[in-house]
């Protein structure tokens, strides 16, 4: 496998959120852990800011202009959860740009097998015209659209394992079949979206796959859903690119949610995702989302990159079928994805 690539930029530290849990300390913790491991052999590069056209492919100009104007005025609160500072606009443009550059590395420039974009602010809550949930621009969605528009991809799969539903990503592609969005998330929990009944609409019906889990769900639930629902969906859809919205707030130590995923659980989920990409012979791109316990975040990002970027492909874990995974697979097989009936 070619050398995996990691995109970063110091502007992530300039998005000043004060005492907010989504703070520059997150990037500091991640990068310190990776530096101690010599960046796991990744080729570390500075990201470029996203071109305005790449952002406007999903966010209208007025959304971008509002954020830029607020930053230029010195920053302030967008809503009770989302704050910007003078440096936030540059940070957001690099977060989106890192995801776009990651796709170029995977599909256009070097055709690397694995790449990651580790920036903040995160993005998966950002809707077309609404910044929310700590997110300003929807980085992973912008990356997916760039893959379709500029890199020859016909189908992209986005798998979101952040504990909070990626409502922005879901909404942006809800009426399309060229992006399969699949999310495991705690419910009920912010932002209150993502019921199993949300399957997309119009041409996108069946291409939004929401897998809500109750608080307290741990490795047995999450790993089973990845191995026995998400992976079979990928085999059935056969995308040209697999993008992972990688949040780490389902960890047992995280203060903002109530799931119980362990370090080993994240390692197992990463192994399942890498094994799926290998089986389909497609590249894998990893985009940082949430995760607010600094120790768990740093450890599990490291485990994800170590597992996904390993020279020798990891063996997909032997995970028992949890009842929630069995129910989800049955529901999907009966309605939209008959191939899941055999898994």
KATADA-V35434 format. One record per residue. RES is the residue in one letter. PHI is phi as a letter, one per 40 degrees, with the letter a starting at -180 (none if undefined). D_FIRST is the distance of its C-alpha to the first C-alpha in Angstrom with 1 decimal. Layout:
res=RES phi=PHI d_first=D_FIRST
res=RES phi=PHI d_first=D_FIRST
//
This chain:
res=X phi=none d_first=0.0
res=X phi=c d_first=3.8
res=X phi=c d_first=6.6
res=X phi=c d_first=8.2
res=X phi=b d_first=11.7
res=X phi=b d_first=15.0
res=X phi=b d_first=18.2
res=X phi=a d_first=21.6
res=X phi=a d_first=25.1
res=X phi=c d_first=28.3
res=X phi=c d_first=30.4
res=X phi=d d_first=29.2
res=X phi=c d_first=31.8
res=X phi=c d_first=34.5
res=X phi=c d_first=34.7
res=X phi=c d_first=37.7
res=X phi=b d_first=38.7
res=X phi=g d_first=41.1
res=X phi=c d_first=41.2
res=X phi=c d_first=39.1
res=X phi=c d_first=36.5
res=X phi=c d_first=33.9
res=X phi=b d_first=34.2
res=X phi=d d_first=32.4
res=X phi=d d_first=32.3
res=X phi=c d_first=29.4
res=X phi=c d_first=27.1
res=X phi=d d_first=28.7
res=X phi=c d_first=27.9
res=X phi=c d_first=24.3
res=X phi=c d_first=23.6
res=X phi=c d_first=25.7
res=X phi=c d_first=23.7
res=X phi=c d_first=20.4
res=X phi=c d_first=22.0
res=X phi=c d_first=23.2
res=X phi=b d_first=19.7
res=X phi=f d_first=18.6
res=X phi=f d_first=16.9
res=X phi=f d_first=14.3
res=X phi=g d_first=12.3
res=X phi=c d_first=12.0
res=X phi=c d_first=13.1
res=X phi=c d_first=16.5
res=X phi=b d_first=18.5
res=X phi=c d_first=22.0
res=X phi=c d_first=22.4
res=X phi=c d_first=25.0
res=X phi=c d_first=27.7
res=X phi=c d_first=27.5
res=X phi=c d_first=29.6
res=X phi=d d_first=32.7
res=X phi=c d_first=32.1
res=X phi=c d_first=28.8
res=X phi=c d_first=30.8
res=X phi=c d_first=33.8
res=X phi=c d_first=31.8
res=X phi=b d_first=32.4
res=X phi=b d_first=34.9
res=X phi=c d_first=38.3
res=X phi=d d_first=39.4
res=X phi=c d_first=42.1
res=X phi=c d_first=39.6
res=X phi=c d_first=37.8
res=X phi=c d_first=41.2
res=X phi=c d_first=42.6
res=X phi=c d_first=39.8
res=X phi=c d_first=40.2
res=X phi=c d_first=43.9
res=X phi=c d_first=43.9
res=X phi=c d_first=41.6
res=X phi=c d_first=43.9
res=X phi=c d_first=46.9
res=X phi=h d_first=45.5
res=X phi=g d_first=43.6
res=X phi=i d_first=44.9
res=X phi=c d_first=44.4
res=X phi=c d_first=43.1
res=X phi=a d_first=43.8
res=X phi=c d_first=44.5
res=X phi=b d_first=40.8
res=X phi=b d_first=39.4
res=X phi=b d_first=40.4
res=X phi=b d_first=39.5
res=X phi=b d_first=40.4
res=X phi=d d_first=40.7
res=X phi=c d_first=37.0
res=X phi=c d_first=35.7
res=X phi=c d_first=35.4
res=X phi=c d_first=33.2
res=X phi=c d_first=31.0
res=X phi=c d_first=30.8
res=X phi=c d_first=30.0
res=X phi=c d_first=27.0
res=X phi=c d_first=25.9
res=X phi=c d_first=25.9
res=X phi=c d_first=24.6
res=X phi=c d_first=21.6
res=X phi=c d_first=20.7
res=X phi=c d_first=21.4
res=X phi=c d_first=19.3
res=X phi=d d_first=16.4
res=X phi=c d_first=16.8
res=X phi=c d_first=17.1
res=X phi=c d_first=13.8
res=X phi=c d_first=12.2
res=X phi=b d_first=14.6
res=X phi=b d_first=16.5
res=X phi=c d_first=15.5
res=X phi=b d_first=11.9
res=X phi=f d_first=10.4
res=X phi=c d_first=7.8
res=X phi=c d_first=6.7
res=X phi=b d_first=8.7
res=X phi=a d_first=11.8
res=X phi=b d_first=15.2
res=X phi=b d_first=18.7
res=X phi=b d_first=21.1
res=X phi=b d_first=24.5
res=X phi=b d_first=28.0
res=X phi=c d_first=30.2
res=X phi=c d_first=28.4
res=X phi=b d_first=29.0
res=X phi=c d_first=29.1
res=X phi=c d_first=32.9
res=X phi=c d_first=33.7
res=X phi=c d_first=35.4
res=X phi=d d_first=36.1
res=X phi=b d_first=39.3
res=X phi=a d_first=39.2
res=X phi=c d_first=37.5
res=X phi=a d_first=37.8
res=X phi=f d_first=36.3
res=X phi=g d_first=35.1
res=X phi=b d_first=33.1
res=X phi=b d_first=34.1
res=X phi=b d_first=31.5
res=X phi=c d_first=29.2
res=X phi=d d_first=25.8
res=X phi=c d_first=23.6
res=X phi=c d_first=26.1
res=X phi=c d_first=26.2
res=X phi=c d_first=22.4
res=X phi=c d_first=22.7
res=X phi=c d_first=25.6
res=X phi=c d_first=23.8
res=X phi=d d_first=21.0
res=X phi=c d_first=23.9
res=X phi=c d_first=26.1
res=X phi=b d_first=24.0
res=X phi=b d_first=20.5
res=X phi=g d_first=21.5
res=X phi=c d_first=20.7
res=X phi=b d_first=23.4
res=X phi=a d_first=22.8
res=X phi=b d_first=21.3
res=X phi=b d_first=21.3
res=X phi=b d_first=22.2
res=X phi=b d_first=22.4
res=X phi=b d_first=24.6
res=X phi=b d_first=25.0
res=X phi=c d_first=27.4
res=X phi=c d_first=30.7
res=X phi=c d_first=32.6
res=X phi=c d_first=32.4
res=X phi=c d_first=30.6
res=X phi=c d_first=33.8
res=X phi=c d_first=33.0
res=X phi=c d_first=29.8
res=X phi=d d_first=31.7
res=X phi=c d_first=34.6
res=X phi=c d_first=32.8
res=X phi=b d_first=31.3
res=X phi=c d_first=34.0
res=X phi=b d_first=35.4
res=X phi=b d_first=32.3
res=X phi=b d_first=30.2
res=X phi=c d_first=27.2
res=X phi=b d_first=26.0
res=X phi=c d_first=25.9
res=X phi=b d_first=26.7
res=X phi=b d_first=26.6
res=X phi=b d_first=27.9
res=X phi=b d_first=28.9
res=X phi=a d_first=31.6
res=X phi=c d_first=34.7
res=X phi=a d_first=38.0
res=X phi=c d_first=40.5
res=X phi=a d_first=39.0
res=X phi=d d_first=38.7
res=X phi=c d_first=38.5
res=X phi=g d_first=40.2
res=X phi=b d_first=38.2
res=X phi=g d_first=35.8
res=X phi=c d_first=38.0
res=X phi=c d_first=36.7
res=X phi=c d_first=39.2
res=X phi=c d_first=37.4
res=X phi=b d_first=35.5
res=X phi=g d_first=35.6
res=X phi=a d_first=38.3
res=X phi=f d_first=39.1
res=X phi=c d_first=36.1
res=X phi=c d_first=33.9
res=X phi=c d_first=35.8
res=X phi=g d_first=33.5
res=X phi=b d_first=30.4
res=X phi=b d_first=31.2
res=X phi=b d_first=30.5
res=X phi=b d_first=32.1
res=X phi=b d_first=31.9
res=X phi=c d_first=34.4
res=X phi=b d_first=34.9
res=X phi=c d_first=37.9
res=X phi=d d_first=38.1
res=X phi=g d_first=37.4
res=X phi=c d_first=34.5
res=X phi=b d_first=31.9
res=X phi=d d_first=28.8
res=X phi=d d_first=30.5
res=X phi=c d_first=31.0
res=X phi=c d_first=27.9
res=X phi=c d_first=25.3
res=X phi=c d_first=27.3
res=X phi=c d_first=27.4
res=X phi=c d_first=23.6
res=X phi=c d_first=23.0
res=X phi=b d_first=26.1
res=X phi=b d_first=26.6
res=X phi=c d_first=23.8
res=X phi=c d_first=21.1
res=X phi=c d_first=23.7
res=X phi=c d_first=24.6
res=X phi=c d_first=21.0
res=X phi=c d_first=21.1
res=X phi=c d_first=24.6
res=X phi=c d_first=23.9
res=X phi=f d_first=20.6
res=X phi=c d_first=19.6
res=X phi=c d_first=17.4
res=X phi=a d_first=16.2
res=X phi=b d_first=16.5
res=X phi=b d_first=18.0
res=X phi=b d_first=19.0
res=X phi=c d_first=22.3
res=X phi=c d_first=21.9
res=X phi=b d_first=25.3
res=X phi=b d_first=26.3
res=X phi=c d_first=30.0
res=X phi=c d_first=30.1
res=X phi=c d_first=29.8
res=X phi=d d_first=33.0
res=X phi=c d_first=33.7
res=X phi=c d_first=33.6
res=X phi=c d_first=37.1
res=X phi=b d_first=36.9
res=X phi=a d_first=36.3
res=X phi=b d_first=37.2
res=X phi=c d_first=34.1
res=X phi=b d_first=33.1
res=X phi=c d_first=29.3
res=X phi=b d_first=28.2
res=X phi=d d_first=25.3
res=X phi=c d_first=24.2
res=X phi=c d_first=24.6
res=X phi=c d_first=22.2
res=X phi=c d_first=19.6
res=X phi=c d_first=20.3
res=X phi=c d_first=20.2
res=X phi=c d_first=16.8
res=X phi=c d_first=15.6
res=X phi=c d_first=17.4
res=X phi=c d_first=15.9
res=X phi=c d_first=12.2
res=X phi=c d_first=13.3
res=X phi=c d_first=15.1
res=X phi=c d_first=12.4
res=X phi=c d_first=10.3
res=X phi=c d_first=13.7
res=X phi=c d_first=14.6
res=X phi=f d_first=11.3
res=X phi=b d_first=12.0
res=X phi=c d_first=10.7
res=X phi=b d_first=12.2
res=X phi=b d_first=14.5
res=X phi=b d_first=16.6
res=X phi=b d_first=20.1
res=X phi=c d_first=22.5
res=X phi=b d_first=25.8
res=X phi=c d_first=28.4
res=X phi=h d_first=28.9
res=X phi=b d_first=32.1
res=X phi=c d_first=32.3
res=X phi=c d_first=30.7
res=X phi=c d_first=29.8
res=X phi=c d_first=28.2
res=X phi=c d_first=26.4
res=X phi=c d_first=24.8
res=X phi=c d_first=23.9
res=X phi=c d_first=22.5
res=X phi=c d_first=20.4
res=X phi=c d_first=19.0
res=X phi=c d_first=18.4
res=X phi=c d_first=16.8
res=X phi=c d_first=14.2
res=X phi=c d_first=13.7
res=X phi=c d_first=13.2
res=X phi=c d_first=11.3
res=X phi=c d_first=8.8
res=X phi=c d_first=8.6
res=X phi=c d_first=6.0
res=X phi=c d_first=8.2
res=X phi=c d_first=9.1
res=X phi=c d_first=12.6
res=X phi=c d_first=15.5
res=X phi=d d_first=17.5
res=X phi=c d_first=20.7
res=X phi=c d_first=24.0
res=X phi=b d_first=26.1
res=X phi=c d_first=29.7
res=X phi=c d_first=30.9
res=X phi=c d_first=32.9
res=X phi=d d_first=36.1
res=X phi=c d_first=34.9
res=X phi=c d_first=31.7
res=X phi=c d_first=33.9
res=X phi=c d_first=36.3
res=X phi=c d_first=33.7
res=X phi=c d_first=32.1
res=X phi=c d_first=35.6
res=X phi=c d_first=36.7
res=X phi=c d_first=33.7
res=X phi=c d_first=34.1
res=X phi=c d_first=37.8
res=X phi=b d_first=37.5
res=X phi=b d_first=34.3
res=X phi=b d_first=31.5
res=X phi=c d_first=33.0
res=X phi=c d_first=29.6
res=X phi=c d_first=29.7
res=X phi=c d_first=32.8
res=X phi=c d_first=30.9
res=X phi=b d_first=28.7
//
